[in-house]
């Protein structure tokens, strides 16, 4: 009877050890899962931050390029106006009111009406 009780006790001890091992496995699994979640969240936050920084830099680059475009368009307008003024220059306009220059051009033989 003692022998049977000892065998039953041994069986209960083995089952208890098995249950404890399963609990340790579940605990380790939960710890590993939590570690994974924490690591994933950290990497996600870093990636999201870098993504937002990249978007901000793209927006800044677009703004800088728009300023360059506006400056080039203003320069083109000024060049066009300068060209229009240069095309409008004539000897008559340059010598108007300047008798010395009119006389010099007359000496050279250039007509004043060009």
MARTI-583529 format. One line per field, with one value per residue (C-alpha): residue number from 1; residue in three letters; chain; x, y, z. Coordinates in nm, 4 decimals. Each point is the difference from the previous one (the first is absolute). Example, Ala and Ser with C-alpha at 12.3 -4.5 7.8 and 13.67 -1.06 7.14 Angstrom:
2
k	[1	2] .
r	[ALA	SER] .
c	[A	A] .
c1	[1.2300	0.1370] .
c2	[-0.4500	0.3440] .
c3	[0.7800	-0.0660] .
//
This chain:
114
k	[1	2	3	4	5	6	7	8	9	10	11	12	13	14	15	16	17	18	19	20	21	22	23	24	25	26	27	28	29	30	31	32	33	34	35	36	37	38	39	40	41	42	43	44	45	46	47	48	49	50	51	52	53	54	55	56	57	58	59	60	61	62	63	64	65	66	67	68	69	70	71	72	73	74	75	76	77	78	79	80	81	82	83	84	85	86	87	88	89	90	91	92	93	94	95	96	97	98	99	100	101	102	103	104	105	106	107	108	109	110	111	112	113	114] .
r	[UNK	UNK	UNK	UNK	UNK	UNK	UNK	UNK	UNK	UNK	UNK	UNK	UNK	UNK	UNK	UNK	UNK	UNK	UNK	UNK	UNK	UNK	UNK	UNK	UNK	UNK	UNK	UNK	UNK	UNK	UNK	UNK	UNK	UNK	UNK	UNK	UNK	UNK	UNK	UNK	UNK	UNK	UNK	UNK	UNK	UNK	UNK	UNK	UNK	UNK	UNK	UNK	UNK	UNK	UNK	UNK	UNK	UNK	UNK	UNK	UNK	UNK	UNK	UNK	UNK	UNK	UNK	UNK	UNK	UNK	UNK	UNK	UNK	UNK	UNK	UNK	UNK	UNK	UNK	UNK	UNK	UNK	UNK	UNK	UNK	UNK	UNK	UNK	UNK	UNK	UNK	UNK	UNK	UNK	UNK	UNK	UNK	UNK	UNK	UNK	UNK	UNK	UNK	UNK	UNK	UNK	UNK	UNK	UNK	UNK	UNK	UNK	UNK	UNK] .
c	[A	A	A	A	A	A	A	A	A	A	A	A	A	A	A	A	A	A	A	A	A	A	A	A	A	A	A	A	A	A	A	A	A	A	A	A	A	A	A	A	A	A	A	A	A	A	A	A	A	A	A	A	A	A	A	A	A	A	A	A	A	A	A	A	A	A	A	A	A	A	A	A	A	A	A	A	A	A	A	A	A	A	A	A	A	A	A	A	A	A	A	A	A	A	A	A	A	A	A	A	A	A	A	A	A	A	A	A	A	A	A	A	A	A] .
c1	[0.0000	0.2884	0.1623	-0.3142	-0.0312	0.3660	-0.0546	-0.3122	0.1953	0.2773	-0.2538	-0.1474	0.3490	0.0745	-0.3293	0.0694	0.3470	-0.1548	-0.2562	0.2764	0.2062	-0.3012	-0.0545	0.3663	-0.0398	-0.3094	0.1821	0.3010	-0.2301	-0.1743	0.3369	0.1236	-0.3228	0.0258	0.3635	-0.1012	-0.2827	0.2305	0.2697	-0.2488	-0.1608	0.3434	0.0935	-0.3383	0.0394	0.3500	-0.1202	-0.2993	0.2245	0.2433	-0.2892	-0.1382	0.3471	0.0335	-0.3401	0.0966	0.3263	-0.1881	-0.2367	0.2972	0.1674	-0.3188	-0.0231	0.3656	-0.0503	-0.3100	0.2075	0.2662	-0.2685	-0.1493	0.3456	0.0715	-0.3337	0.0689	0.3428	-0.1524	-0.2473	0.2828	0.2035	-0.2994	-0.0548	0.3716	-0.0101	-0.3089	0.1785	0.3127	-0.2072	-0.1648	0.3327	0.0697	0.2665	-0.2691	-0.1167	0.3583	0.0906	-0.3217	0.0837	0.3739	0.1233	0.3607	-0.0845	-0.2347	0.2793	0.2494	-0.2359	-0.0663	0.3758	0.0351	-0.2820	-0.2456	-0.3577	-0.1730	-0.3225	0.1278] .
c2	[0.0000	0.2326	-0.1059	0.0842	0.3345	0.0769	-0.0892	0.2209	0.2786	-0.0387	0.0190	0.3203	0.1474	-0.0781	0.1578	0.3025	0.0358	-0.0231	0.2712	0.2211	-0.0473	0.0937	0.3127	0.0945	-0.0532	0.2253	0.2616	-0.0105	0.0231	0.3046	0.1617	-0.0662	0.1369	0.3154	0.0457	-0.0370	0.2528	0.2491	-0.0388	0.0237	0.3121	0.1621	-0.0769	0.1214	0.3282	0.0505	-0.0767	0.2326	0.2792	-0.0448	-0.0101	0.3280	0.1594	-0.1061	0.1487	0.3268	0.0152	-0.0595	0.2858	0.2281	-0.0972	0.0749	0.3417	0.0756	-0.1079	0.2193	0.2988	-0.0790	-0.0273	0.3355	0.1616	-0.1404	0.1208	0.3477	-0.0035	-0.1020	0.2897	0.2442	-0.1373	0.0354	0.3609	0.0765	-0.1546	0.2047	0.3165	-0.0933	-0.0621	0.3404	0.1904	0.2161	0.2559	0.2633	-0.0809	-0.0081	0.3349	0.1855	0.3076	-0.0639	0.2279	-0.1153	-0.3635	0.0924	0.1989	-0.2874	-0.2467	0.2497	0.0307	-0.3793	-0.0102	-0.2010	0.1065	0.1163	-0.1814	-0.3545] .
c3	[0.0000	0.0800	-0.3195	-0.2003	0.1793	-0.0775	-0.3661	-0.0095	0.1664	-0.2567	-0.2799	0.1480	0.0357	-0.3663	-0.1102	0.2197	-0.1554	-0.3466	0.0843	0.1436	-0.3173	-0.2130	0.2123	-0.0485	-0.3750	-0.0047	0.2079	-0.2342	-0.3008	0.1466	0.0786	-0.3517	-0.1462	0.2120	-0.1036	-0.3652	0.0382	0.1699	-0.2646	-0.2832	0.1467	0.0390	-0.3605	-0.1211	0.1880	-0.1437	-0.3531	0.0356	0.1276	-0.2898	-0.2467	0.1354	-0.0109	-0.3640	-0.0859	0.1741	-0.1954	-0.3258	0.0864	0.0763	-0.3275	-0.1918	0.1687	-0.0842	-0.3606	-0.0251	0.1198	-0.2612	-0.2672	0.1012	-0.0047	-0.3462	-0.1312	0.1425	-0.1614	-0.3332	0.0224	0.0715	-0.2900	-0.2315	0.1126	-0.0458	-0.3467	-0.0897	0.1137	-0.1974	-0.3134	0.0429	0.0026	-0.3059	-0.0791	-0.0192	0.3527	0.1280	-0.1566	0.0799	0.2050	-0.0404	-0.2771	0.0381	-0.0664	-0.2837	-0.1613	0.0421	-0.1663	-0.2765	-0.0571	-0.0269	-0.2429	0.2033	-0.0466	0.3187	-0.0727	0.0530] .
//
